[in-house]
Amino acid sequence: MVIFGGSISSTVSRLNLLFPKKSKISYSTINALKAPQKQNQGRKQQCKFNRTGFRALFNSLSANSPTSYFNSLKTQKGIMGSGGDLVVLGIETSCDDTAAAVVRSNGDILSQVVSSQADLLVQYGGVAPKRAEEAHSKVIDQVIKAALDQANLTEKDLSAVAVTIGPGLSLCLRVGVRKAREIAGNFQLPIVGVHHMEAHALVARLTERAIEFPFMALLISGGHNLLVLAHDLGHYIQLGSTIDDAIGEAYDKTAKWLGLDMRRSGGPAIEELAQEGDAESIKFSIPMKQHKDCNFSYAGLKTQVRLAIASKNINSEIPIASANSEDRRSRADIAASFQRVAVLHLEERCERAIEWALKMEPSLKFLVVSGGVASNQYVRTRLDQVVKKSGLRLVCPPPKLCTDNGVMVAWTGIEHFCQGRFDPPPPANEPEDAVYDLRPRWPLGEEYTEGRSEARSLKRARIHPSLTSLIQASMQKQS
């Protein structure tokens, strides 16, 4: 892996690969979410872009010398710090949503488009990587076109392209990276590789002007549970992570076993049904009570839920809409009891993490909660109570920016671009058999000493060096 000038973007090599033909699948329609173009959505990133000078610099340098390119860029007057605002296209395909957005460095969200794979989730009972890749490949072009059309722009108006390169599913990541490199190569645009979890954390800085480094972040989704202390852009301390299943996975599986409608994902379905139930009716055990760290585990809670469902003779093949009143009440009690304990686990870990973080950064003011599960109002309410006890403020992005989206990728690309962390344009017309530097298992930061888990340390095979370590190593080389 080579990093040029502090870039965190991907590199490309050649390899002959054979791809099977795509099978025909019915896909959901694109949900276009357009934000007002004139309304400033939040933080203004002080980073300007002179496109004419930028292109002149590209033309004056050898495409085979990216190191020389970056060093010249840093010293070239008129390229950065003058001209118009950056306009960045963000592309996200790390899991089961195909998303694109156009964002300005002044904080304006010019467009946001998401194509959901909800129908596939119902059909396969979860994310099927090969089917998800096929769905991404089918809609990626129209999603990006819709994002550009909503912004009333073309590729020629862009300053750069940002794309998620990890963590996530390799097959899915490749679709977005390939398309991003195609656009960047054809239109001679710099490209920024984005860490998916960092993007979830940083999008709060777009919508909330007051958030400055350092801050804490709890990132909760179907695939991730992560507690981090953000010292600075690209500098993170990992306070806790999941050692098995994430909370979103537990919500989804519980919803499936209870026969709920999965088209909206398990979180909203469980939260809605839980309002009808008694949260104290089933005494599920809180996970990892004996472990005084900030790591998470939901595998055991899932087992408890399955046993409770079996004891109530609940048939998941019977949809909740067809259940009789007694059966529905049993399902509601399980949903409410599960949600109470699942979130209690979050609360306990957050309380300890806040204590650790305040020892390192006494000036800490904010806890950002983001990721798909952060859309859950019950989660927000409970965590707000925890945060207030410590004198901090809870910040959650709007629900549409909590789930996977292109806005968070574009904004993170802007933040790193303004620090000089990007790659020059890739070659135009890259071959179909190209292999990209994808990072499906990519830690965000280095582990806090007290937060290390022996159980998790056994699962470190094929993990890419953390984003923090890569950036710090690059900065040391430059100094």
N, C-alpha and C positions, 0 to 999 in steps of 0.2 A: 504494500500500500504506500503510495507516495502522496504527500501533502505539499502543495505548492503555495508558498506565501501565506500559510495559515488557513488555507482552504479546508473545508470539511466535505468537499464534493467528491463525486465518484470518479474513478478512472476506468478505462476501457481496454480490453485486450481482445484477441481473436481466438475463437474456438469453434469447431464445426459441431453443430447441434441439429438434431432432427426433431421437428415439432409435429405432433399428431394434428390431424384436421380438427377444426372446431366443430363440436356437436351443436345441434339446434336447440336453443333453450328460450323460454319466454322470459323476458326481462321486464322489470318495472319501469315506469316512465320516469323521465327526468323531472326532479323538483327544482324549479328555478327560484332562487331566493335573492331578489334584487334589493340592494340597500340604496337609500337616497344618495345621489351622486354629489350633491352640494353640501350635505351635512357632514361636518367633521366628526368622526366616530370616537376620537380619543387622542392619544399621544401623537405628537408630531416629532418624527425622527429627523434630527438635524443632519441631513445627508442629501446633497444636491448632485445632479447628474447632467453633464454636458454631452449629449449624444454625438454631436459632430466631432468633438475632440476625442471622444472615446473610440469612434470608428477609425479616426486617423491614426490613433495609437495602435489599434489592432493591425492596420495595414502596414505599419512601419516595423512590425516585429515578426519574427519567424514563428509560424504556428507550432513548430517543434521545440520552441524554447519558452515554455510557460514560466519558468523561474525568471528569465530576463523580462518577460512581459509584466510580471507582477512588480518587480523592482522598478521598472520604468513607470508603471502606473502610479506608484507611490510618490514618485518625484515629479511627475508631469503636472504642470500648473494648468488650471482651468478644467481638469477632468472631474475632480471631486471638489466640492465646496462652492460650486457656482452652477448656473443653469437652472433647469426646472427640477421639480420633485421626481424622485424615482417612481417608476410605475412597474410593479412586479407581478408576474403571473405565478400563482402557486398551484401545484398539482399534488394531489393526495390519492394514493391507491394502496395503502399498506395492508388493508384487510378487506372489508366487504362493502365499502362505499367508494364510488368514483366521484371525486370532487375537484373543482377548479374555481379559482377566484382571482380577481384583479384588485390590487390594493396600492394606494399611493403612500409615499413615505410621510405625508402630512396627516395620515390616519384615516383618510377617506376610503371606504369600502366601495369600490365601483361596481363590483358584481360578486355573486356567490351562487354556484350551481352544484347540486348534489344529485347523483343518480344512485338510488338505494337498491340493494339486493334483498329486500325484505321477503319477496316471494321465494327466492332460493333458500333463505334461512328456514322458512316454513317447510319447504319441500324436503330439505336434507336434515332438518333438525339442528342446524348450526352451520358454521362456515365450512364448506368443502373447497379446499384450496384450488383444485383444478377448475372447478365450476366458477369460482370467484374470479380466477384469472380470465376465463373465457368471457365472463360478464364485463369485466373491465375493458378487455380488448374490443368488445363490440360497441361500447358507448363512449370510450375515451375521446374520440375525435369530436363527436357532437357535444359532449360536455364542455370541452375547451372552446369550441366555436361559440356555444351559447354564452360562456363567460365573457369572451371578447365582444360579442354582439351586444350584450347587456351594458358593457362598459363603453360602447360606441368607439371601440379601438380595433386596430389590427395588430398583428405581430410586429410590424414596423414601428409601432408606437411604444413598445415595451423597452424597459431599461435592462431587465434581467429575467431569468426564469428560476424559480425555486421549486424543488421537488423533494418529497420524502424518500430517503434512501435506507431508512431503518429506524427502529426495529419494526418487524412485521413479517408477513408471509412472503418468502422469496419470489414465488410465482407472481404475486400481486404487485410487489414493489417493482419488479422488472417492467411491467406495462407502463407505469408512470414515468420511470427513469428513461426508458427508451423514447417515449413521446417527448419528454422534456429536452432530451439531447437532440432529437430531430428538429424541434423548433429552434433551439439555441444554435445549432449548427447551420441551419438554413438561413437564419436571420442575423448571424454573427452576434449573439447575445451571451454575456457571461452567465454562468450557471452556479447555483448554490445548492449543495446537498444539505438537507434538513433532517434533524433528529426528531422523530415523531413525538416523543414525550416532552422534549424541550418546547416544541411548538405548542403543545397543550398548556404549558406553564406560561409561555411568553404572550399568548394571545390576550391574557388579562392586562398586560401593559398597553395593549392597543385600546382597550375599552375603558381602562381606569388610569387616568393621568397621574394619580398620586403614587402609584407603585414604582418605587426605586429599589435598586439593589442595596442591601440584601433583603430577601424575603423568603418565606417558606412556601412550599407547594405540596399538595396532596393530589396525586394524579390517579384517578380511579376509573377503570373501564372494564370491558369484557376480557381483555388480555393482560391488564396491568394493575398492580397496586404499588404505588411508589411514593415515598416521603423523602423530599430533598430540601436541602438548604441551598438557595441560590445566592452565592457570594457575589457573582458578577456574570455577565454574559459569557456563556461557555465554561463557567467555573461552578461546579455543583458538588455538594457532599451528599451522598446517599445515606439517609438515616434509617430507612427501612424499605423492604420490598417483600413481595410474596414468595413463599417457599414452595407453593404448589398452585392452587387455583386462585384467580382474582375474584373480587366481589361481583363484578359483572357476569362472570361465568356462573357463579352461584345463583344469582338472580335468574339468569336465563334457564338454567337446568331446573330450578324450583318451579318456574312458570310452566315449563314444558310438562313436568310431572304432575302439575295441578290441572293440566288441560286448558291453559289460558291461551288467548290469542297472541301468537308470537310475531305477528306482522308489525307490531310497534316495538318489538324487543321485550325481553322479560321484565326489565326495570319498571316501566310505566304500568304494565299489567299487574305486577305484584303490588306496587304502591296503591293502585286503585282498589284491588280486592282487599288489601290489608285494612282499609278503612271500615270494612264491614265486620272485621274479626276482633277477637280478644287477644292482645299481644302477650298476655300473661297466662294464657290457657295451656301452653305447652312449654315446659321448662328445658329448652335447649341449652346446652353448655356453651359458654363463651370460649372461643378458641384461644389456645396458648396462654391461658391465665398464669401458668407457672413460669413462663419465659418473660423475663424483665428486659425486653428489647422492643424494637419498633417494627418487627417483621409481621407479616400477615399469613394466615392459613385459613382457607375456606373448604378444603377437602373434607375435613371431619364434620363440619356443619352440614355439608351436602349429604353425608351419610346419615346423620341424624334426621334430616328432612325425609329421606327415602324411607327410613324405618317408621317415621310418624305417618307417612302416607299409607304405607302397607298396613299399619295397625288400624287405620280408619277405613280400610277397604276401598280406597279411592281409585277409580279406574281412569287413568289419564287419557284413554281413548275416547272417553265421554267428554265433550267440550263443556266448559263451565256454563255456557248458555243453555245446555240441556240438562244440567244437574238439578235434582230436586232441592227443596229448601234446606233439608238437613245436610245433604251432601255439600251444598254450597257453603253452609255455615262451617262445616269441618274444613273445607279448603280455605276459607277466609281466616280461620283461626291459625292454620298452619302458615299462611302467608304473613299474617301480622306477627306471629311469634318468630318466624324466620327473620323478618326485616328488623325487628327489635334487636335481636342478638347480632345479626350481621353488622348493623350500624354501631352497636355497643363496642364491637371489636375495633372498628375505626376510631371511635372516641378514645378508647384506652391508649391505642398506639399514638394518636395525635397528641394527647396530653403529655406523654413521655417525650415525644419528639420535640415538642415546643420547649420543654425544660432543657433538653440537650442543645437546641438551637440557640436559646437565649444565653447559654454559657459561652458559646462561640461568638455570637453577634448580639450583644445587649441592646443594640439600637433597633432590633427587629420590630416591625409594625404590622406586617400583613401575613396572612395565610391564604394562599390562592388554592382553591379547590376546582379542578377541571377534569375533563374526561367525560365520557358518556354518562356515568353514574352520577356525576355532579348535577345533572338535570333533575334528579330526584329531590322533591321539595322536603321530604322527611329527612333525607341526609343533610340537606342544607340547614334545616332548622336545628337539628341535634348538634351539628358541628359548630354552628354559630354560638351555641351556649358554651361549648368547650373553649372556643377562642376568646370569648369575652372574659372568662375567668382569668386568663393570662394577660389581659389588657391589650390583646391584639384585635385586628379587624379582619373579618372574613370577606374575601372577594371571590365571587363566582362569575365567570363570563356568562352572557346570555345563553339560554339553552341551545340555540342554533350554533353557537360557537363552542359548546362543550363537546358535542359529538364530533366525529372526524369531519374536517372541512378544509377547503383550500385557503380560507382567509388566514388561519393560523400558520400555514406553511409559507404563504406570501409574506406575512409580517415578520416571521422568524428569518426569512431570507433577507428582508430589508435590514433587520438589526445586524446580521452578520456582514452583509454587504458593506454597510457603513463602517465596519471595523476592518475592511479589506480582506474578508474571508470568503473567497469565491474562486472559481476556476474560469479560465478564458474559454471562449467558445469551442465546443468540440468540433471535430471535422464534419463537414457536410456529407450527407449520404453515407452514414456509417452502415456497415454490412448487417444483414439480418442475423448472422451467426455471431454477433458481438456478445461478449459476456461483460457484465457491469459489476462494479464494486458495490454489491448490495450488502446490507448489514442486518440480517434478520434478528440476530441476538447482539444487541449493542447497548451496553450500560450507559446511562447518562452521566454519572459521576463516580467518584471513588467512594468506597464504603467507609462509613464512620467506624472507628475501632470498636466502640461499644455495641455497634449494631450488627456486627458480623454474625452470620449464622452458619454453623457447621453443616446443617442440612442443605442450605443453598449452595455452599461451597463445593458440594459433590456434583453439582450440575453446571460446571463451568466449561465444559467441552465446547469448542467451536464458538466461543464468545469473542466478539471483536473488542479491542481495547476501547475504553470509555471515551466519550466525546471530550470530557474534561482533560484526560491524559493526553489525547491527541493535540488539542489546542495548546496546552501548556508546553508540550514538547516542541511544537512548531514555533511558539513564541521564544523559547530558549534558543533555537537555532538562529532566529532573526536578530537576537540581541548581541 
